[in-house]
Amino acid sequence: MAAVHVLDDYYLAITLLITVAYQLFFFSIAFSFKFDKLTDFAGGTNFVLLAIITLAFSGNRHHARNIVVSLFIMAWGARLSGFLLFRILKTGKDDRFDDKRDKFWSFLGFWVFQMIWVWTVSLPVTILNSPNVTQFDQPKFGTGRDIAGVVLYAIGLVMESVSDIQKYRFRSAHGSDGAVCDVGFFAWSRHPNYFGEIIIQFSIFMMAVSPAANGYVHGGAYAALYASILGPFLLTALLMFLSGLPLQERPGAKKRYEKGTKWDEYQTYLRRTSILVPFPPQLYEKVPVFLRRTVFLEFPMYVFDPAKHADQSMVRGNAAEEGRARPSDEQGLRT
């Protein structure tokens, strides 16, 4: 069976239409019933759907590389959607949508964002499975890039999967007591799950681009495979500059500082632990600031400065309440 040509020879249009339809289907359920439990599940399973469809369309022109890369993104998407579904079933609702759940356009905006994320991050697999690429012969799977990609994928998947479990178990054990999660991978990175996810997507691209890098494809197919790096770049940019670190680093520190929730302990954790790239805490504590800002990607936008970013009136109010709740040593002696 030859590769199926659907709308365009890179499967860009058909995968976009499938993604839009798939996400709108789940959006209609989520908005109509104010139901949070399928949102992240819809995102993760969409990757699986696109990989299955594009691999099936490629017919007998697919190579071992197409199968491996497609299975890798399926495994990642299935694990991610399964874990997020399990977590939301346990927690009950998703706080991200508290100000959007009843607003049609605001809520739809999130789903449009999810459409763009799924379609773009899937590009390396989509293009590798497309007729304009499968028409060429490919190097046998096992090139240096393939091996490096498999190794990086394994590292990334283990790091993301294990750190998700570690954090879930830690939060389940500590509830809302404000304890600092510094167990397992979190002792070496404040966001090991993000680092693992970034590695996974670049490893998939590394394998997908191997036919072009080894000179087996030419022309538009060559350019398209290299252009698919937009997928891992977009995911990295989202995690680092929009939906990941910016929503957790400074806001999280601000909340701890203003509430006085184990702030000293958290300060020590920030000083000793890399924000993203895993690194021994004993060494990271001694890393100069300029290296933290460059090599370790701890940009100023993530750093919390109490003098600039905290509500000092709230801090003083909390301190006063703590003073009233806990008698001083002098008061204790008087009684």
Buried (B, 14 or more C-beta within 10 A) or exposed (E): EEBBEBEBBBBBEBBBEBBBEBBBEBBEEBBEEEEBBBBBBBBBBBBBBBBEBBBEBBBEBBBEBBBBBBBBBBBBBBBBBEBBBEBBEEBEEBEBBEEBBEEEEEBBEBBBBBBBBBBBBBBBBBBBBBBBBBEBEBBEBEBEBBEBBBEBBBBBBEBBBBBBEBBBEBBEEEEEEBBBBBBBBBBBBBBBBBBBBBBBBBBBBBBBBBBBBBEBBEEEBBEBBBBBBBBBBBBBEBBBEEBBBBEBBBEBBBEBBBEBBBBEEBBBBBEBBBBBBBBEBEEBEEBEEEEBBEEBBBBEEBBBEBEEBBEEEBBEEBEEEEEEEEEEEEEEEEE
